[in-house]
Amino acid sequence: MIKRTLLVTLLAITPIKGASECFEDRIAGSIFGAALGDAFGRITEPYYSYKQIVRNYSADGVNSLSGLLDCDLFNDSLLSCTSNTMISAFSCSVFSHARLQSAEEKVVSQCLATGLSEFYGAEYCTWDPEFSRWFKGTHNSYYRSLSSDVSCVQWISQGHEYRVHYGLRHESDAESLSRVWPVAIVYADELSQARYYADYLTTMTHTHPAVRAATAAYVVGLVKLLNGSTIDDAVQHMILEAEKYDRLERRYKRNARKIWSRRHFDPDFIAEDQMLTSDLIRYAVRLAKEGKEPEEVFGFTNKRRDNNRSYRGFLLGYQADEAVAAAVYLLLQHRDNTKALIAAGSLACGNAPLICSLAGALSGAYAGLTSIKQRGFEEEIIALEHTQQFTELSNLVIRSYSRPTKTYDIDDSEKGVAERINHYYTFEPSSSWWSSYKKVGIIGLLIAGGYLLYHRSS
C-alpha cells in the first residue's frame, strides 16, 4: 500500500515528458484542421441540395483528393481554401504579434486595425473591411456611404462612436467567426482573456447577442480542447458560456424562451429564430446522441427565409449560432476522426466551408496534427494551398507563448462577466410578443376594472 502511494505521488510530481509537444501539436492540428475543413467544404458549397452532392461525389461526402473532380483543384492541382481561412490565418498572425507586444485590448485592436488597413488597402477599410473586400463593396455600400471619412484604424481602435447602426438583423450572420476564433489559439493559456477578446472583437462588427454568445462559446470550447479537456467537458463549457447571454438574447429574439426539456426541442423554433444559442448547442448535442444523419441535420436543400434560416429548421450555418451548433454536432459524431468529420460536414448544403472549418479546428485541437496525418490526411495536407505558411503560423503562435507578456487584469467573476456582456449593449431591443401582450393585458385589466367600478357605483 505504501509503495502504491509512493508511486502515485511520484507520478503526480514528475513532469510528463512531451506535454509541451502535445500542446504544440494541438495548436498545429487546430490550424490545419480548420484549413482542411474549409478546403473540402468549399468544394460542395456551390451545390444547392444534398442529392446534388451525393450524385457528384458520394453518400459519405468528400475528404480525399481521389474523390475530387478536375474542376475542384486550382493553382497547379492545389487544394484551395476560401476567404474564411485567409482571414482566420491573418487574424491569428495579428493576435500573435499583439501578444508579443502586450495583452492590453488597445494593443490587440490597434494591431488588427493597422494590419487590415495594410492588407486590404485604404479604399476598403471604412466600416467592415472583410465584407467590403469579400463582396467588392456592394454588400457594404450603405455603411461605406455613411462612414467614408472613417479610417479602419479609427473605426476599430477608437471605440464604437464610429459605428453606423443599420439594424441588428443584419448583424446576426456568421462572418465575424472567422476573424475572431483564432484568439482561442493565441490565448489558450488565459481563458479569461480569450473569452474577453472573443466578445470585444466580435462587437467591432456584430453586436447581436446571438453572434456574441456563439463566438464566446466556440472560443471557450476550443481553449478547453487545446488544454486537454474531453470533448464532453468542452461542449458543456460551451453551453454554460452561451447561457451567460440568454437574458440579453431573449430581448432580441422574438418569442424566444429557455428550453428545459428535451421533448420541447422543435426545429420550427430555429426557423422562426426563437431558439437561444445555448439551447441550439444543446439541440446539436441531442442530434448527435440520437445518431441523426447529416441529411437530417443539415437538410436536403439550402433554401432559406429572409432571416437566413432554413424553412424547416435545418442547421445551414449562415447564422453564427447555427454554424457553432453544426460544428458541435460533427465533433460529437466523429470524436476521434477528423477525416470522417470533414467528410460528413461536406454534405451540408448551406455554409459548408464555415461549418467544416469550425468543426475541423475543434477536432484538430482535440486530436492534434499527428493524429490527423495518421488518419490518412497526409497527402491532402501536402496538396493544401499555403501549407508552408500554415506551418510558419503554428510556429509563430508557439513562439508567442515563449515570450513574457504583460498580463491584462480582467474581472472574470460572475458580476464582471455580466458587466462585460452588457457593455456593448447599445441598441433598443425589439419588443417581444410577451412585452406586447403584457401591455395589452394591463390595458385590458384597467378597462375592465374601470367598467366594474362604474357599474358598482351606478
Secondary structure, DSSP 8 states (H G I E B T S, - for coil): -HHHHHHHHHHHHS--TTHHHHHHHHHHHHHHHHHHHHHHHHHHTT--BHHHHHHHS-TT---SGGG--GGG-BTTTBB---HHHHHHHHHHHHHHHHHHH---HHHHHHHHHHHHHHHH-GGG-SS-HHHHHHTTTSTTHHHHHHSTT--HHHHHHT-GGG-----GGGG-BSHHHHHHTTHHHHTTT-HHHHHHHHHHHHTTT---HHHHHHHHHHHHHHHHHHTT--HHHHHHHHHHHHHTTHHHHHTTSTT-----SGGG--HHHHHTT-S-HHHHHHHHHHHHHTT--HHHHH-SB--B-TTS-BTT----SSBHHHHHHHHHHHHHHSTT-HHHHHHHHTT-SSSHHHHHHHHHHHHHHHH-HHHHIIIIIHHHHHHBTTHHHHHHHHHHHHHHHHS---------SHHHHHHHHTTT--S-----HHHHHHHHHHHHHHHHHHHHHHHHH-
